Amino acid sequence: MRALLVALALTPFWVAVQTQEQAAKKDKSQQFFKRSLKILKHLKSDRDKDEAYKLLARAAEMGNRKAMETLAANMLFGYNGPQNIKAAVSLYEILAEEGSHKSQTALGFLLSYGIGVEHNQAKALLYYTFASIGGNLISRTILGYRFWLGINVPRNCEAALINYRKVARFIAKQLEKNEELPVEKVRLMEKPENQSSNTEFLDWDVYQYYRFLAERGDTQIQVFLGQLHLLGRKGLKRDHAKAFYYFLKAADAGDANGMAFLGKMYLEGSTAVAQDNATALRYFRTAAEKGNPLGLCGLGLLYFRGRGVQVNYTEAFKYFQKAAEKGFSRAQLHLGVMYHTGTGVRKDHKLAFQYFYLATQNGEPLAVYHLAEMYTTGSGVRRSCQTAVELYRTVCELGRWSEKFLTAYFAYQAGQTEPSLVHYLFLAEMGYEIAQINSAYIIESEKIKIFHQNQIYPLALLLWNRAATQGNAFARVKMGDYHYYGFGTERDYIAAVVHYTLAADQYSAQAMFNLGYMCEHGLGVHKDIHLARRWYNLAAKTSPDALIPAFLASVKLEATHLLSELQLLNLAENWKLPGLDRMLRLHWDLFLMLFIVVLLILLINSRHN
């Protein structure tokens, strides 16, 4: 009895001790996690990478959820170490049971494609739904995409709109704080020589040449390099100190663009430049006096927000209008907002719509969001769920997750095919058309170990189909090819003709050529020589690349047609044309090549003579 009383008396003490131990353990794990992130942010060697990974693993072992999520993502996508999908799945399953929305989203993705787990679309949808309810933006984007096109769910525009709108609202707030441009997205199907000189990335030698020109005093190059470093474009890392350096050089040389960008940097503030409204006002005013649209817009923004000056909507409107007349998209956006909200002007939804539309045409992503809102509510324009969803999708594709395109591309260039594929598949699941094409391309052209051989063509077909549904002509041609050859599906010439016809409507020369061949041989359609001839001619007119193949096919077509005409004249018995016709059908290209070689030899001989 006495022991029981002592135990009861000591219970609060032991509870307090355990609580303190748990708190100390939690703090320790958090320290490990933060240290690992700090090291990864400033990596200098493989040794640093190993140390960061060990710290991350220790934090995860101690139960730190963020560390566990980061470790699982590292193992799934191959960040900072070898890819280990099985271990990632095990960790995600533990976290998903504890309510981790990131892990639920990851499991939904893995189940959707059958990566490391058995393919199960019903379970994938369940995980996406749970994560979406918990507020996960990626799951909401995926659900919006699925409802929009009816992928494993009934097609429902309103449900797609609800999901996309929530994500777009969050991204619009981010865009208001930072004027960021979309991440570069490279198509892997381009020829290697085009990839190496891809305009989306700045070649190192070209960059060094630009630096040389900038140091020599070329103000246009100075502003260009400043913009690249300010936003982190063309494969360069964001570096505000370098951006400030180049803008300052241009401004000192009297360049209005350099002055305007300096005003922008002082207005927003950063680690390299302290926020200073007075200095921003000075640079914007000087640039505006030179008629620079960014300077005019910046000056209008200062008056609109009362930064360094008194709030004056009349002055703000005046400067916005001057910049908008010069085609500056940000100024057109601000005018649209003023008319939409009735700030400083009389509320006018139709004028607001016009300005938002102009800004959208000039590449302003935030204007796309405002247009989507107008189509959703039916203010200033007739309500259209379909149009609103398409506009919201455009905004959603600007989310930070689109940075995975760069990671995927660099991984592919480095020969890390499977980590690159997992990145592209993740983006493809969210509805990015380029990611769907790149994923299908990698699955077709590379040796992939994460999928069984019998999964390759069906999965590639699924991805080509999703890209084709979004209007990609090349993907539509691939759909025709898969049905023609029976890859991933049963051979179906009629379906192939349907897909080729849809692609031909989008001016695909390849699809036109294929239709000509099918009409010539009566595959999936009635045999029609005249229609075949027409398709070959259209292919040649549509693309210069199709000129030679279309010419050769036309020559073969006319030769075969001539033989058929001779057969009708009852000359077949004497010339044994049926056998010759069959031989030409099978080996027409060889005969044609032989004919061209003989012709070339005769031409060379005649030239020598």
TAKA-V322933 format. One record per residue. PSI is psi in radians with two decimals (NA if undefined). NEAR is the number of other C-alpha atoms within 8 Angstrom. Layout:
PSI_NEAR / PSI_NEAR
//
This chain:
-0.74_4 / -0.69_5 / -0.68_6 / -0.75_7 / -0.71_8 / -0.74_8 / -0.77_8 / -0.66_7 / -0.60_7 / -0.18_8 / -0.88_8 / -0.63_7 / -0.82_7 / -0.67_8 / -0.74_8 / -0.72_8 / -0.78_8 / -0.70_8 / -0.76_8 / -0.70_8 / -0.73_8 / -0.72_8 / -0.72_8 / -0.71_8 / -0.71_9 / -0.75_11 / -0.72_8 / -0.79_9 / -0.64_14 / -0.66_10 / -0.77_8 / -0.78_12 / -0.82_14 / -0.69_8 / -0.69_10 / -0.74_13 / -0.69_9 / -0.74_8 / -0.75_11 / -0.54_10 / -0.51_6 / 0.86_6 / 2.36_9 / -0.41_5 / 2.97_6 / -0.50_7 / -0.72_6 / -0.70_11 / -0.75_12 / -0.74_8 / -0.76_9 / -0.70_13 / -0.69_10 / -0.74_8 / -0.70_12 / -0.74_13 / -0.69_11 / -0.73_10 / -0.68_16 / -0.72_14 / -0.55_8 / 0.05_9 / 0.23_10 / 2.02_13 / -0.77_8 / -0.67_8 / -0.69_13 / -0.74_15 / -0.74_13 / -0.73_8 / -0.75_12 / -0.74_13 / -0.69_11 / -0.73_12 / -0.58_15 / -0.82_14 / -0.09_11 / 0.50_12 / 2.36_10 / 0.41_7 / -3.12_7 / 2.62_7 / 2.34_11 / 1.53_9 / -0.69_10 / -0.78_7 / -0.65_9 / -0.74_13 / -0.79_13 / -0.76_8 / -0.72_11 / -0.64_14 / -0.71_11 / -0.80_8 / -0.67_13 / -0.66_11 / -0.49_7 / -0.03_6 / 0.28_7 / 2.03_10 / -0.58_13 / -0.71_9 / -0.65_12 / -0.72_16 / -0.78_14 / -0.74_9 / -0.67_13 / -0.75_14 / -0.80_11 / -0.70_13 / -0.58_15 / -0.63_10 / -0.13_8 / 0.70_11 / 1.93_11 / -0.14_9 / 2.95_8 / 2.36_7 / 2.18_10 / 1.73_9 / -0.56_9 / -0.79_6 / -0.68_9 / -0.80_14 / -0.66_9 / -0.81_9 / -0.73_12 / -0.70_15 / -0.80_10 / -0.80_10 / -0.66_15 / -0.74_13 / -0.61_7 / -0.06_7 / 0.19_8 / 2.11_12 / -0.60_8 / -0.75_9 / -0.66_12 / -0.68_15 / -0.77_13 / -0.76_12 / -0.69_12 / -0.76_14 / -0.73_12 / -0.75_13 / -0.57_15 / -0.74_12 / -0.06_7 / 0.78_10 / 1.85_9 / 0.19_6 / 2.75_7 / 2.45_7 / 2.21_10 / 1.78_9 / -0.72_11 / -0.69_7 / -0.69_10 / -0.73_15 / -0.77_13 / -0.79_9 / -0.84_12 / -0.64_15 / -0.71_10 / -0.72_9 / -0.78_12 / -0.61_13 / -0.74_9 / -0.78_8 / -0.63_12 / -0.67_11 / -0.67_8 / -0.69_8 / -0.55_10 / -0.56_8 / -0.67_6 / 2.24_6 / 1.45_6 / 2.47_6 / 2.76_5 / 2.61_5 / 2.51_10 / 2.36_8 / 2.04_8 / 2.38_8 / 2.10_8 / -0.29_7 / -0.19_6 / 2.66_7 / 2.58_6 / -0.66_6 / -0.50_6 / -0.57_8 / -0.69_9 / -0.48_6 / 0.52_8 / 2.29_8 / -0.25_6 / -0.35_9 / 2.44_9 / 2.15_11 / 2.49_7 / -0.70_6 / -0.67_6 / -0.71_8 / -0.75_9 / -0.65_8 / -0.73_8 / -0.71_10 / -0.72_10 / -0.81_8 / -0.69_10 / -0.72_12 / -0.44_7 / -0.11_6 / 0.24_9 / 1.85_9 / -0.61_12 / -0.75_7 / -0.65_11 / -0.81_14 / -0.70_13 / -0.85_8 / -0.64_12 / -0.74_14 / -0.72_11 / -0.77_13 / -0.53_15 / -0.72_11 / -0.22_9 / 0.98_12 / 2.95_12 / 0.59_10 / -0.02_8 / 2.56_9 / 2.63_7 / 2.24_10 / 1.68_9 / -0.52_12 / -0.78_8 / -0.68_10 / -0.81_14 / -0.71_13 / -0.83_9 / -0.68_14 / -0.69_15 / -0.71_11 / -0.75_12 / -0.73_17 / -0.72_13 / -0.47_7 / 0.05_7 / 0.22_8 / 2.19_10 / -0.63_13 / -0.73_13 / -0.74_16 / -0.77_18 / -0.72_15 / -0.58_10 / -0.72_14 / -0.72_16 / -0.74_11 / -0.70_13 / -0.58_14 / -0.76_10 / -0.61_7 / 2.66_11 / -3.05_9 / -0.46_6 / -0.47_8 / 2.13_11 / 2.45_8 / 2.27_10 / 1.79_9 / -0.69_10 / -0.76_7 / -0.68_9 / -0.76_14 / -0.76_12 / -0.81_9 / -0.72_13 / -0.73_17 / -0.74_11 / -0.74_11 / -0.68_16 / -0.64_14 / -0.44_7 / 0.04_7 / 0.26_8 / 2.20_13 / -0.66_12 / -0.67_14 / -0.76_19 / -0.79_17 / -0.71_13 / -0.70_12 / -0.73_14 / -0.68_14 / -0.66_10 / -0.75_14 / -0.62_15 / -0.68_11 / -0.16_7 / 0.77_10 / 1.85_9 / -0.14_8 / 2.93_7 / 2.54_7 / 2.23_10 / 1.68_9 / -0.52_10 / -0.82_7 / -0.72_10 / -0.81_14 / -0.72_11 / -0.82_9 / -0.65_12 / -0.72_16 / -0.71_11 / -0.74_10 / -0.66_16 / -0.63_13 / -0.43_7 / 0.09_7 / 0.29_8 / 2.03_13 / -0.65_13 / -0.64_10 / -0.70_12 / -0.66_17 / -0.83_14 / -0.66_9 / -0.71_13 / -0.74_14 / -0.73_10 / -0.78_13 / -0.59_15 / -0.68_12 / -0.21_7 / 0.56_10 / 1.90_11 / -0.17_8 / 2.96_7 / 2.33_7 / 2.27_10 / 1.75_10 / -0.56_10 / -0.75_8 / -0.67_10 / -0.78_15 / -0.75_13 / -0.78_9 / -0.69_12 / -0.70_15 / -0.76_11 / -0.76_10 / -0.67_15 / -0.76_12 / -0.48_7 / 0.18_9 / 0.41_7 / 1.89_12 / -0.58_8 / -0.51_11 / -0.55_12 / -0.74_15 / -0.79_14 / -0.65_9 / -0.75_13 / -0.71_13 / -0.71_9 / -0.69_13 / -0.49_15 / -0.79_10 / -0.25_7 / 0.52_10 / 2.07_9 / -0.08_10 / 2.73_9 / 2.36_7 / 2.36_10 / 1.91_9 / -0.75_11 / -0.83_7 / -0.72_9 / -0.76_14 / -0.77_15 / -0.67_8 / -0.74_12 / -0.69_15 / -0.73_10 / -0.71_9 / -0.75_15 / -0.54_12 / -0.08_8 / 0.04_10 / 2.83_8 / -0.42_5 / -0.33_5 / -0.23_10 / -0.29_8 / -0.37_10 / -0.76_15 / -0.77_10 / -0.77_10 / -0.75_13 / -0.81_10 / -0.61_8 / -0.73_12 / -0.73_10 / -0.53_7 / 0.02_6 / 0.14_6 / 1.34_9 / -0.82_11 / -0.77_9 / -0.68_13 / -0.77_14 / -0.74_12 / -0.70_10 / -0.86_13 / -0.67_15 / -0.66_11 / -0.77_9 / -0.61_14 / -0.65_14 / -0.50_10 / -0.14_10 / 0.13_9 / 2.08_10 / -0.75_11 / -0.66_11 / -0.64_12 / -0.73_18 / -0.79_13 / -0.68_12 / -0.83_14 / -0.69_13 / -0.80_11 / -0.76_10 / -0.69_12 / -0.75_9 / -0.26_6 / 2.79_7 / 1.92_5 / 2.24_8 / -0.32_6 / -0.16_7 / 2.57_9 / 2.75_7 / -0.63_5 / -0.11_6 / -0.32_8 / -1.05_12 / -0.72_10 / -0.69_11 / -0.74_11 / -0.71_13 / -0.74_13 / -0.78_8 / -0.73_13 / -0.68_15 / -0.75_11 / -0.67_10 / -0.68_15 / -0.64_13 / -0.47_7 / 0.13_7 / 0.24_7 / 2.08_10 / -0.70_10 / -0.73_9 / -0.62_12 / -0.67_17 / -0.73_13 / -0.63_9 / -0.75_14 / -0.74_14 / -0.77_9 / -0.67_14 / -0.54_15 / -0.80_11 / -0.20_7 / 0.63_10 / 2.09_11 / 0.02_10 / 3.03_8 / 2.58_7 / 2.23_10 / 1.71_10 / -0.60_10 / -0.78_9 / -0.67_11 / -0.77_15 / -0.73_13 / -0.83_9 / -0.72_12 / -0.66_15 / -0.73_11 / -0.68_9 / -0.65_14 / -0.60_11 / -0.37_7 / 0.34_7 / 0.75_7 / 2.01_13 / -0.65_13 / -0.76_9 / -0.69_12 / -0.77_15 / -0.79_13 / -0.68_9 / -0.67_13 / -0.76_14 / -0.73_9 / -0.63_14 / -0.62_15 / -0.68_12 / 0.03_7 / 0.72_10 / 1.90_10 / -0.18_11 / 2.93_9 / 2.45_7 / 2.20_10 / 1.76_9 / -0.71_10 / -0.70_6 / -0.65_10 / -0.79_14 / -0.71_11 / -0.74_9 / -0.71_12 / -0.74_15 / -0.71_9 / -0.69_10 / -0.75_16 / -0.65_15 / -0.52_8 / -0.67_10 / 2.34_9 / -0.52_7 / -0.39_6 / -0.05_13 / -0.93_11 / -0.86_8 / -0.70_7 / -0.64_13 / -0.82_10 / -0.75_10 / -0.64_9 / -0.69_10 / -0.80_8 / -0.72_11 / -0.80_11 / -0.66_8 / -0.79_8 / -0.70_11 / -0.67_9 / -0.73_8 / -0.68_10 / -0.69_8 / -0.68_8 / -0.60_10 / -0.63_11 / -0.39_7 / 0.28_7 / 0.58_7 / 0.04_10 / -0.63_11 / -0.68_7 / -0.71_5 / -0.05_6 / 0.81_8 / -0.53_11 / -0.72_8 / -0.72_7 / -0.66_8 / -0.75_10 / -0.68_8 / -0.72_9 / -0.65_10 / -0.70_8 / -0.66_6 / 0.63_8 / -0.60_10 / -0.63_8 / -0.74_7 / -0.72_9 / -0.72_10 / -0.70_8 / -0.72_8 / -0.74_8 / -0.70_8 / -0.80_8 / -0.75_8 / -0.74_8 / -0.71_8 / -0.78_8 / -0.70_8 / -0.74_8 / -0.73_8 / -0.80_8 / -0.59_7 / -0.72_6 / -0.74_5 / NA_4
//
